[in-house]
Amino acid sequence: MSRITFILSRPPRALPGARTLYHLALGALEQGCEVSVFCRRDGVYQPLREQQPTEGAQGSASSWWAALLARGVQVIAHENCARARGLVSKAQFLDGVRFGGAMELSDLLNRSDRVISL
């Protein structure tokens, strides 16, 4: 089985962002790939609870993230980036999102067949 890792550094309303990642990840899952997402820098704001929908968007970023997590996508928020932005509690993130660091990113990259950075 192929493994794809997304590295997400953009804040929620940046383009490309959560919606692009959602559709790319769904496509990869439909092809039978394992999908991981590593959120760093302002990307740690993406899988937070209570994300508000962008005007004209179908669904909110929170609903897209929840759907990916429900399909088994591994979502990791870089702990140091999150803490530097005042995000210190896992309760601020959607269920299933966990904290990780540079060593975990390195491991993900080594095990991935493809890496996409947004």
N, C-alpha and C positions, 0 to 999 in steps of 0.2 A: 504494500500500500504506500502510495506517495504521501509525502508530508509537505505542507505549505505553511510557512510562517509569515505573518504580516507584522511589520514593525510600524506602529502608528505613533506619530509625533505631533499631529495636528490637533488643534482644539475643536470642539464640537461643530462649530459653524463654518469651518474652513472647507475649501473644496480642493481636491477630493477629500472626503471625510467618511463619516459613519455610513452614509447611504451607499457610497461606492464600495466600501469594505464589505458591507452586508451582502451586496449582490455578487461580488467576487467570491466571497466565502461560501455563499450558497451554491454557486456554480462548482466550486471545488468539492464541496460535500456531495453534490449530485454525481460527480465523477468518481466518487469513492475515496477522496483524499482525506487525510487527517489534517485538521486546521488548528493552528495556534495563532494567538494575537498577543504581541508584547507591546503594551502602551508605555511610552516614555515621554519625557518633556511635557508639553501641554496635552499630549494624547491621554494622559492619566485622567483628564476631565471627561473623556468619552464614556466610559462604562459606569458613570455615577447613577445613583437612583435619581428620580425626579427630573430627568432631562426634559425640557419643553420642546414640543415639535417646532420645526422651522416652518415659517409661513409657506403654505402651498405644498408642504411635504406630506406624503402618505405615511402616517405613523410618526412616532418620535424615536430619537436615538435610543432611548431606554427600551422601547419595544423591540427594536432591531437587535440590540445586544442580548436581551432576554431570549429572543428566538434563537440566536446563535448558541448561547449557553445551553439552551434546552436540547439542541442537536449535538451536544458534546464538544463544542469548540472550547479549547482551553484559552482562557483570558487571564493574562498576568499584567498587573500594574507595577511599574518600577517603583519600589518602595521609597527610595531616596527622592525621586522626582515628585512623588505624591506628598511626602512629608514637607518638602520644600514649598509646596503650594497649599499647605495647611490641611491636607487630606490625611489625617492621622488614624482614622478609624475604618476598619473594614466594613462597618455598618453604613458608611457613606456610599459604598459601592454595591452594585447588584449582587445578589446571591450567586456564588460560583466564581466570582473574580477573586483572585488571590494576589498577594504581594510577592515580588521576586526581585532579583538583582542582576548584576552584570554576569555573574557565573551562570545563572539560569538562562539568560539570553545567549550566552556562548554555547551552552548545551543545546538549546533549540536550534541555533544556526548550524551546528555540527550535524544534527540529525535531520535537517530539512533538505528536501530535494530542490525546493524553490523558496526564495525569499522575496517578498514584495514590500517596499517601503512607501508609506503614504505620509 
